[in-house]
Amino acid sequence: QVQLVESGGGLVQAGGSLRLSCAASGCTAGIYAMGWFRQAPGKEREFVAAILWRYLSTNYADSVKGRFTISRANAINTVYLQMNSLKAEDTAVYYCAAALSFQGTITIARAYDYWGQGTQVTVSS
């Protein structure tokens, strides 16, 4: 079992920045990748970014490339999502997820086994 707790969401003006955190606990040694997804009202959950737990390679959705950065703090089993130059269309509930094995891709929700409760990000224009 892996437990995930997100924090850091809030209200920010367009052009501003936020940093989301996802603290992982439990059987973290078995994690293959960590990802961030988001879901806006009336829309499907979409991939934002992911990082391989051991090798630290990253993957981003085209919509956030150059603006968002995913990183990991090894010592405290925490993954961050630094979000800069925020836009109104970034408004969504952001979810952290953990994948225990490689299932062909790390950019789809069904590749992940555990999910956090989500944190709201609202960008005002």
RAGI-V297380 format. One record per residue. RES is the residue in one letter. OMEGA is omega in whole degrees, -180 to 180 (none if undefined). BURIAL is 1 if it has 16 or more other C-alpha atoms within 10 Angstrom, else 0. Layout:
BEGIN
res={RES & RES}
omega={OMEGA & OMEGA}
burial={BURIAL & BURIAL}
END
This chain:
BEGIN
res={Q & V & Q & L & V & E & S & G & G & G & L & V & Q & A & G & G & S & L & R & L & S & C & A & A & S & G & C & T & A & G & I & Y & A & M & G & W & F & R & Q & A & P & G & K & E & R & E & F & V & A & A & I & L & W & R & Y & L & S & T & N & Y & A & D & S & V & K & G & R & F & T & I & S & R & A & N & A & I & N & T & V & Y & L & Q & M & N & S & L & K & A & E & D & T & A & V & Y & Y & C & A & A & A & L & S & F & Q & G & T & I & T & I & A & R & A & Y & D & Y & W & G & Q & G & T & Q & V & T & V & S & S}
omega={176 & 176 & -178 & 179 & 179 & 173 & 174 & 178 & 179 & -180 & -179 & 177 & 176 & -177 & -179 & -176 & 172 & 173 & 175 & 177 & 176 & -180 & -180 & 176 & -176 & -176 & -176 & 180 & -179 & -177 & 176 & -179 & 173 & -179 & 171 & 175 & 176 & 180 & 176 & -179 & 178 & -179 & 177 & 176 & -177 & 179 & 176 & -177 & 178 & 179 & 176 & -171 & -176 & -172 & 175 & 173 & -172 & -180 & -177 & 169 & -179 & -176 & -178 & -180 & -180 & 180 & -178 & 177 & 176 & -180 & -179 & 172 & -172 & -171 & -176 & 176 & -178 & 176 & -179 & 170 & 176 & -176 & 179 & 179 & -175 & 180 & 179 & -179 & 174 & 179 & -177 & 166 & -178 & -178 & 172 & -179 & 179 & 176 & -178 & 180 & 179 & -178 & 176 & 179 & 175 & -177 & 177 & -173 & -176 & 176 & -174 & -173 & -177 & -176 & 171 & -175 & 179 & 177 & -175 & 172 & 179 & -180 & -180 & -178 & none}
burial={0 & 1 & 1 & 1 & 1 & 1 & 1 & 0 & 1 & 0 & 0 & 1 & 0 & 1 & 0 & 0 & 1 & 1 & 1 & 1 & 1 & 1 & 1 & 1 & 0 & 0 & 0 & 0 & 0 & 0 & 1 & 1 & 1 & 1 & 1 & 1 & 1 & 1 & 1 & 1 & 0 & 0 & 0 & 0 & 1 & 1 & 1 & 1 & 1 & 1 & 1 & 1 & 1 & 0 & 0 & 0 & 0 & 1 & 1 & 1 & 0 & 0 & 0 & 1 & 0 & 0 & 0 & 1 & 1 & 1 & 1 & 1 & 0 & 0 & 0 & 0 & 0 & 1 & 1 & 1 & 1 & 0 & 1 & 1 & 0 & 1 & 1 & 0 & 0 & 1 & 1 & 1 & 1 & 1 & 1 & 1 & 1 & 1 & 1 & 1 & 0 & 0 & 0 & 0 & 0 & 1 & 1 & 0 & 1 & 0 & 1 & 1 & 0 & 1 & 1 & 1 & 0 & 1 & 1 & 1 & 1 & 1 & 1 & 1 & 0}
END
